[in-house]
Amino acid sequence: MEHVCNDIEMSITGDMDFIVPLKQVGLITRAVLESIRLFYRPKRIIVVTAKSEADILNKLHIFWDVGPLICLEEETFFIKNYNISLNDLLKEYDFDKPGDKREPGWWIQQLIKLGSSTQIDGISPVYVVWDGDLVPIRRWRLCEVKPNKDVDYYIAILQSESRSEFNTTQYAKCMEALIEMTPVEPIDGGTFVTHHMVFHSKYVKEMLELMNQTTGENLPWPKLIMSYSRKFYRFSEYKTYAT
């Protein structure tokens, strides 16, 4: 059932940035972005993608109903604050590692989602990351104002189970190595690999600081996480944050 939004909820999402990491402009890109606009009316939709894709999107989105939209280039996303280029991150990836590894871009997209907390000027204190291939066909609740005026935030559990035991094990091992915690799962079943997430910037920063403390590594956190692609086959930014 679709959640019917009230004006208070819409005012809250209207103050939030929505971050959409995008591998490639495709047939569903317009549907993804226009659906976000229709259901949540965010302050900004910020798409982070390759320069070639940003050039395409900048020419197209002016004809779409997406509201304020900004394109940022992934090649230079981590230059500010960290002086890390895309090529610097790729040097931390083992292209020759055998087994069921994910491509480097899969890891880099996760870094972008977490890095939005520091790398995007004027980022809202609470922001939403939305996977570039997630097309909502109905609205679900992202926030609610309680009687005491506090705001609770929500996500939808969109996946009933992990895709494989291998993924579950690798997520857990990588998380244990980075933050010394065991993954939690939704109380009513499903998985926190949710394809979208409501992030609090301050909690993201605390989590990234914890990774450096736990591992004892002096690497900037983007390189640190990317370097763990040499040790593990999977990492989940959503599941780690939820835990």
Secondary structure, DSSP 8 states (H G I E B T S, - for coil): ------HHHHHHHTT-EEEEE-S---TTHHHHHHHHHHHH--SEEEEEE-HHHHHHHHHHGGGSS--SEEEEEGGGTTHHHH---HHHHHTTS-TT--SS---HHHHHHHHHHHHHHHHSTT--SEEEEE-TT---SS----EEE-TTS-EEE------SS-S-HHHHHHHHHHHHHHHS------TTSS-S--SEEEEEHHHHHHHHHHHHHHH---S-HHHHHHHGGGT-S---HHHHHH-
